């Protein structure tokens, strides 16, 4: 009790729409004492998007 920890959660979106997930942290029984199970609802927000790769090609538009 009354302790803090940092957990980094990384998400890479493949879509422009927001995504939702549930993060469930289940405690381990230590010395016969059970801890609380924590549940978090995560929602993404896409603020910036960059192309993964750029491809350049050259070809004639029309041939007889």
Phi and psi restraints in degrees (value plus and minus 20) as a CYANA .aco file:
   2 UNK   PHI      42.3    82.3
   2 UNK   PSI       5.5    45.5
   3 UNK   PHI    -129.8   -89.8
   3 UNK   PSI     137.1   177.1
   4 UNK   PHI    -147.4  -107.4
   4 UNK   PSI     133.0   173.0
   5 UNK   PHI    -167.7  -127.7
   5 UNK   PSI     139.9   179.9
   6 UNK   PHI    -130.8   -90.8
   6 UNK   PSI     110.9   150.9
   7 UNK   PHI    -144.2  -104.2
   7 UNK   PSI     100.7   140.7
   8 UNK   PHI    -110.0   -70.0
   8 UNK   PSI     108.0   148.0
   9 UNK   PHI    -137.3   -97.3
   9 UNK   PSI     102.2   142.2
  10 UNK   PHI    -134.7   -94.7
  10 UNK   PSI     116.4   156.4
  11 UNK   PHI    -155.0  -115.0
  11 UNK   PSI     110.0   150.0
  12 UNK   PHI    -132.1   -92.1
  12 UNK   PSI      93.7   133.7
  13 UNK   PHI    -102.0   -62.0
  13 UNK   PSI     119.7   159.7
  14 UNK   PHI    -125.8   -85.8
  14 UNK   PSI     -22.4    17.6
  15 UNK   PHI    -150.3  -110.3
  15 UNK   PSI     139.9   179.9
  16 UNK   PHI    -102.5   -62.5
  16 UNK   PSI     -39.8     0.2
  17 UNK   PHI     -95.5   -55.5
  17 UNK   PSI     129.0   169.0
  18 UNK   PHI     -84.0   -44.0
  18 UNK   PSI     130.1   170.1
  19 UNK   PHI    -139.8   -99.8
  19 UNK   PSI     137.0   177.0
  20 UNK   PHI    -147.7  -107.7
  20 UNK   PSI     126.5   166.5
  21 UNK   PHI    -169.7  -129.7
  21 UNK   PSI     145.6   185.6
  22 UNK   PHI    -140.6  -100.6
  22 UNK   PSI     108.1   148.1
  23 UNK   PHI    -123.9   -83.9
  23 UNK   PSI      99.4   139.4
  24 UNK   PHI    -136.1   -96.1
  24 UNK   PSI      97.9   137.9
  25 UNK   PHI    -128.7   -88.7
  25 UNK   PSI      96.5   136.5
  26 UNK   PHI    -129.1   -89.1
  26 UNK   PSI     107.3   147.3
  27 UNK   PHI     -97.6   -57.6
  27 UNK   PSI     138.3   178.3
  28 UNK   PHI    -120.8   -80.8
  28 UNK   PSI     119.0   159.0
  29 UNK   PHI     -90.3   -50.3
  29 UNK   PSI      99.1   139.1
  30 UNK   PHI    -142.4  -102.4
  30 UNK   PSI      96.9   136.9
  31 UNK   PHI      42.9    82.9
  31 UNK   PSI      11.4    51.4
  32 UNK   PHI      60.4   100.4
  32 UNK   PSI     -15.0    25.0
  33 UNK   PHI    -127.5   -87.5
  33 UNK   PSI     104.2   144.2
  34 UNK   PHI    -111.0   -71.0
  34 UNK   PSI     119.0   159.0
  35 UNK   PHI    -116.8   -76.8
  35 UNK   PSI     154.4   194.4
  36 UNK   PHI    -100.6   -60.6
  36 UNK   PSI     126.5   166.5
  37 UNK   PHI    -109.8   -69.8
  37 UNK   PSI     110.0   150.0
  38 UNK   PHI    -128.9   -88.9
  38 UNK   PSI     115.7   155.7
  39 UNK   PHI    -145.0  -105.0
  39 UNK   PSI     111.5   151.5
  40 UNK   PHI    -146.7  -106.7
  40 UNK   PSI     118.0   158.0
  41 UNK   PHI    -117.8   -77.8
  41 UNK   PSI     101.3   141.3
  42 UNK   PHI    -128.6   -88.6
  42 UNK   PSI     115.1   155.1
  43 UNK   PHI    -150.5  -110.5
  43 UNK   PSI     111.3   151.3
  44 UNK   PHI    -108.6   -68.6
  44 UNK   PSI     139.5   179.5
  45 UNK   PHI    -162.9  -122.9
  45 UNK   PSI      94.8   134.8
  46 UNK   PHI    -104.7   -64.7
  46 UNK   PSI      94.5   134.5
  47 UNK   PHI    -126.3   -86.3
  47 UNK   PSI     -43.8    -3.8
  48 UNK   PHI    -170.2  -130.2
  48 UNK   PSI     118.9   158.9
  49 UNK   PHI    -155.7  -115.7
  49 UNK   PSI     118.4   158.4
  50 UNK   PHI    -145.8  -105.8
  50 UNK   PSI     127.2   167.2
  51 UNK   PHI     -86.6   -46.6
  51 UNK   PSI     122.9   162.9
  52 UNK   PHI     -91.8   -51.8
  52 UNK   PSI     -54.3   -14.3
  53 UNK   PHI    -181.1  -141.1
  53 UNK   PSI     134.7   174.7
  54 UNK   PHI    -140.6  -100.6
  54 UNK   PSI     112.9   152.9
  55 UNK   PHI    -140.5  -100.5
  55 UNK   PSI     106.5   146.5
  56 UNK   PHI    -130.8   -90.8
  56 UNK   PSI     115.0   155.0
  57 UNK   PHI    -161.8  -121.8
  57 UNK   PSI     136.8   176.8
  58 UNK   PHI    -151.8  -111.8
  58 UNK   PSI     109.1   149.1
  59 UNK   PHI    -174.5  -134.5
  59 UNK   PSI     134.1   174.1
  60 UNK   PHI     -87.9   -47.9
  60 UNK   PSI     125.3   165.3
  61 UNK   PHI     -99.5   -59.5
  61 UNK   PSI     -50.8   -10.8
  62 UNK   PHI    -171.6  -131.6
  62 UNK   PSI     117.5   157.5
  63 UNK   PHI    -152.4  -112.4
  63 UNK   PSI     123.7   163.7
